[in-house]
Amino acid sequence: MAVRLTVIFFIALCLEAGVALTLLPWISPFGISDWGDNYLLVYVASKTGLPILRQAVASGWMRGAVTALGVLNLVIAFWEIANFNRAVRQLESVDKPSNGDNISRS
């Protein structure tokens, strides 16, 4: 049962990260702020003296890269869903010791 829950939690984590990484660069949730205009980014750019950092993170290329990571997470989640039983069997076989492991050596 623990192995099944492990696979289910992994799938949920991949789905959540995938959706967040795919959507957040392109929308402003709850009208808070834009992707390139957040407090942490402005703070880091001002403290490091690299204003180009803010421009790089706000660029479409960076947004596309983060979205690609999100899509990759979604692909992994759907692959794990399609191969759920195989993943459970593989994890269960890792947990079981083989016959040679129980032999004590003198």
Backbone bond lengths (Angstrom), bond angles and torsions (degrees), N, CA, C in turn:
res aa  C-N    CA-C-N  psi(-1)  N-CA   C-N-CA  omega(-1)  CA-C   N-CA-C  phi
1 M - - - 1.448 - - 1.538 111.12 -
2 A 1.327 116.04 -37.39 1.463 119.74 -179.86 1.520 111.09 -65.51
3 V 1.335 116.09 -34.34 1.466 119.72 179.63 1.527 109.88 -67.36
4 R 1.303 117.14 -42.17 1.465 120.47 178.44 1.534 110.82 -62.42
5 L 1.329 116.58 -43.04 1.461 119.85 178.18 1.525 111.45 -64.29
6 T 1.317 117.17 -36.20 1.460 120.74 177.51 1.525 110.67 -61.12
7 V 1.328 116.23 -45.72 1.467 120.17 179.84 1.528 110.20 -67.03
8 I 1.322 117.77 -39.77 1.466 121.16 179.41 1.526 110.57 -64.12
9 F 1.347 117.32 -43.33 1.462 119.97 178.55 1.521 111.39 -66.13
10 F 1.323 117.58 -36.03 1.463 120.41 176.63 1.530 110.67 -63.91
11 I 1.317 116.56 -42.62 1.469 121.02 177.95 1.526 109.88 -62.62
12 A 1.338 116.79 -44.84 1.470 120.21 179.89 1.522 110.98 -62.77
13 L 1.325 117.13 -40.56 1.461 120.82 178.23 1.525 111.22 -63.20
14 C 1.326 117.25 -44.53 1.467 120.73 179.13 1.524 111.14 -64.29
15 L 1.335 117.25 -41.23 1.464 119.72 178.45 1.525 111.54 -64.05
16 E 1.325 116.63 -45.37 1.460 120.14 -178.47 1.524 111.47 -64.94
17 A 1.311 116.67 -46.40 1.467 119.98 178.80 1.525 110.36 -64.66
18 G 1.327 117.16 -38.96 1.457 120.79 -179.76 1.517 112.77 -63.33
19 V 1.314 115.91 -45.81 1.465 119.40 179.96 1.527 110.20 -65.73
20 A 1.334 116.57 -43.70 1.471 120.11 -179.16 1.520 111.15 -63.46
21 L 1.334 117.24 -47.50 1.461 119.83 -177.39 1.521 112.41 -70.52
22 T 1.316 117.01 -25.48 1.456 119.80 178.99 1.527 111.70 -78.27
23 L 1.313 117.52 -39.45 1.467 120.40 -172.65 1.524 114.89 -95.02
24 L 1.333 118.22 -38.07 1.466 119.91 -171.83 1.526 115.65 -61.24
25 P 1.332 120.36 -33.88 1.470 116.98 177.80 1.527 114.09 -65.58
26 W 1.320 117.30 -19.07 1.459 119.55 -172.76 1.522 113.99 -107.67
27 I 1.314 117.91 -14.99 1.468 120.14 -179.69 1.522 108.77 -121.21
28 S 1.314 115.91 160.86 1.465 120.17 172.52 1.528 106.51 -109.38
29 P 1.341 116.95 102.92 1.462 119.72 -175.54 1.528 111.53 -66.21
30 F 1.295 115.53 133.51 1.463 123.66 177.81 1.530 112.17 57.69
31 G 1.321 117.74 21.18 1.449 121.77 179.22 1.519 113.65 66.81
32 I 1.332 117.37 23.15 1.469 121.03 -174.84 1.526 110.55 -69.61
33 S 1.300 117.29 -70.93 1.463 119.75 -179.85 1.522 109.13 -160.86
34 D 1.300 113.51 168.82 1.452 119.96 179.30 1.528 109.63 -80.59
35 W 1.307 116.96 163.12 1.466 123.59 -178.66 1.530 111.70 -55.93
36 G 1.298 117.76 -44.10 1.455 120.80 -176.90 1.513 114.07 -91.57
37 D 1.309 117.26 3.64 1.460 121.01 -176.86 1.532 110.23 -124.94
38 N 1.330 116.66 50.14 1.455 118.76 177.94 1.517 110.20 -104.67
39 Y 1.308 115.56 158.43 1.461 121.27 -172.99 1.523 112.01 -61.47
40 L 1.319 118.16 -45.39 1.457 121.08 -177.28 1.525 111.46 -62.56
41 L 1.307 117.14 -42.18 1.462 120.54 179.43 1.523 111.34 -65.40
42 V 1.325 117.57 -43.25 1.464 121.43 178.12 1.527 109.69 -63.40
43 Y 1.313 117.71 -41.35 1.469 121.91 179.54 1.525 111.24 -63.28
44 V 1.339 116.84 -47.87 1.469 120.38 -179.46 1.525 110.55 -64.42
45 A 1.323 117.32 -41.64 1.465 120.12 179.73 1.522 111.50 -64.11
46 S 1.324 117.42 -37.81 1.469 119.45 -179.99 1.523 111.64 -74.72
47 K 1.324 118.44 -36.68 1.466 120.76 -179.18 1.526 112.43 -72.99
48 T 1.319 117.22 -34.18 1.463 119.86 -179.84 1.525 112.02 -85.84
49 G 1.321 117.45 -13.97 1.450 120.55 -178.30 1.519 112.44 73.82
50 L 1.335 116.26 25.07 1.468 121.66 179.90 1.532 110.21 -118.26
51 P 1.332 117.52 82.72 1.464 118.42 179.16 1.533 112.31 -66.42
52 I 1.333 115.74 -20.31 1.462 118.41 178.77 1.527 111.39 -68.31
53 L 1.339 117.32 -21.69 1.461 121.34 177.24 1.523 110.63 -60.10
54 R 1.321 115.59 -43.04 1.468 119.97 179.09 1.527 111.13 -64.42
55 Q 1.327 116.09 -40.49 1.463 119.72 178.50 1.525 111.35 -66.22
56 A 1.327 116.50 -38.52 1.465 120.06 -179.44 1.521 110.97 -66.37
57 V 1.327 116.91 -43.70 1.467 120.08 -179.55 1.529 110.43 -68.28
58 A 1.313 117.72 -34.41 1.465 121.00 -178.86 1.525 113.01 -78.74
59 S 1.328 117.54 -8.99 1.463 119.49 -176.47 1.523 111.95 -70.94
60 G 1.300 114.46 158.33 1.461 120.37 177.78 1.513 112.80 -64.40
61 W 1.327 116.56 -29.38 1.470 120.10 179.53 1.524 110.60 -64.50
62 M 1.319 117.55 -44.49 1.463 120.99 179.57 1.523 110.54 -67.46
63 R 1.310 115.87 -41.01 1.465 119.00 176.88 1.535 110.57 -60.73
64 G 1.317 115.85 -40.70 1.463 119.77 178.20 1.519 112.29 -65.43
65 A 1.326 116.81 -38.81 1.467 120.40 179.01 1.529 110.64 -65.56
66 V 1.321 117.36 -42.74 1.464 120.62 178.70 1.523 109.87 -66.67
67 T 1.316 117.40 -39.57 1.463 120.69 176.85 1.525 111.02 -63.84
68 A 1.329 117.37 -38.18 1.465 120.55 177.21 1.523 111.06 -63.03
69 L 1.324 117.54 -39.03 1.470 120.01 175.22 1.530 111.10 -63.51
70 G 1.317 116.15 -37.33 1.460 119.91 176.81 1.517 112.29 -64.97
71 V 1.314 115.75 -42.95 1.472 119.78 177.99 1.528 110.18 -64.25
72 L 1.328 116.75 -39.22 1.461 120.38 176.83 1.533 111.07 -61.37
73 N 1.317 117.64 -41.70 1.458 120.95 175.81 1.525 111.79 -62.23
74 L 1.311 117.03 -39.49 1.470 120.18 178.11 1.528 110.97 -66.52
75 V 1.324 117.28 -40.16 1.465 120.83 177.51 1.527 110.04 -62.02
76 I 1.333 116.84 -43.85 1.465 120.32 178.71 1.524 110.17 -62.10
77 A 1.331 117.79 -42.17 1.464 121.18 -179.92 1.518 110.92 -62.57
78 F 1.325 117.68 -46.03 1.459 119.88 -179.11 1.524 111.53 -69.02
79 W 1.328 117.72 -32.67 1.461 120.59 176.03 1.527 109.67 -66.35
80 E 1.330 117.32 -41.38 1.461 121.07 178.13 1.527 111.09 -65.90
81 I 1.323 117.41 -36.16 1.466 120.15 177.02 1.526 109.57 -64.81
82 A 1.330 116.83 -44.32 1.468 120.52 -178.94 1.529 111.70 -66.79
83 N 1.320 117.71 -30.07 1.472 122.13 -178.10 1.519 111.58 -112.93
84 F 1.320 117.11 36.18 1.456 122.00 -175.13 1.528 111.94 -59.75
85 N 1.314 116.97 -50.10 1.467 119.86 -177.37 1.526 111.81 -63.74
86 R 1.313 116.98 -38.53 1.464 120.03 178.74 1.524 110.99 -64.85
87 A 1.325 117.70 -40.79 1.461 120.96 178.89 1.523 111.20 -65.06
88 V 1.327 116.38 -39.22 1.468 120.10 178.21 1.526 110.07 -64.86
89 R 1.326 117.18 -44.36 1.476 120.05 178.90 1.518 111.58 -61.81
90 Q 1.320 116.97 -41.15 1.463 120.16 -179.87 1.523 111.23 -65.50
91 L 1.313 117.85 -41.93 1.463 120.04 178.41 1.527 111.96 -68.51
92 E 1.323 116.64 -35.47 1.464 119.31 177.39 1.522 111.22 -67.54
93 S 1.319 117.68 -35.42 1.459 119.75 179.40 1.526 111.21 -70.64
94 V 1.305 118.06 -27.08 1.463 121.07 176.94 1.525 109.98 -71.58
95 D 1.343 117.18 -35.36 1.459 121.07 -178.23 1.522 113.10 -72.29
96 K 1.327 118.07 -29.45 1.460 121.25 -177.22 1.521 110.10 -81.95
97 P 1.344 117.43 129.07 1.474 119.00 176.49 1.516 110.47 -75.23
98 S 1.314 116.46 145.94 1.459 119.86 176.96 1.519 109.08 -80.07
99 N 1.324 117.91 168.17 1.468 122.30 -176.99 1.525 112.18 -62.61
100 G 1.300 118.75 -33.32 1.450 122.51 -178.76 1.526 113.53 -71.09
101 D 1.343 116.51 -18.50 1.459 120.13 -178.40 1.524 112.28 -77.07
102 N 1.333 118.16 -20.68 1.459 121.14 -176.42 1.522 113.01 -86.54
103 I 1.299 118.56 -5.22 1.468 121.98 -177.71 1.535 108.13 -80.73
104 S 1.326 115.08 125.04 1.466 117.79 177.03 1.514 109.31 -84.75
105 R 1.297 115.12 141.02 1.473 120.36 -177.80 1.526 108.65 -106.20
106 S 1.312 115.43 136.70 1.467 119.88 -179.78 1.497 110.89 -99.66
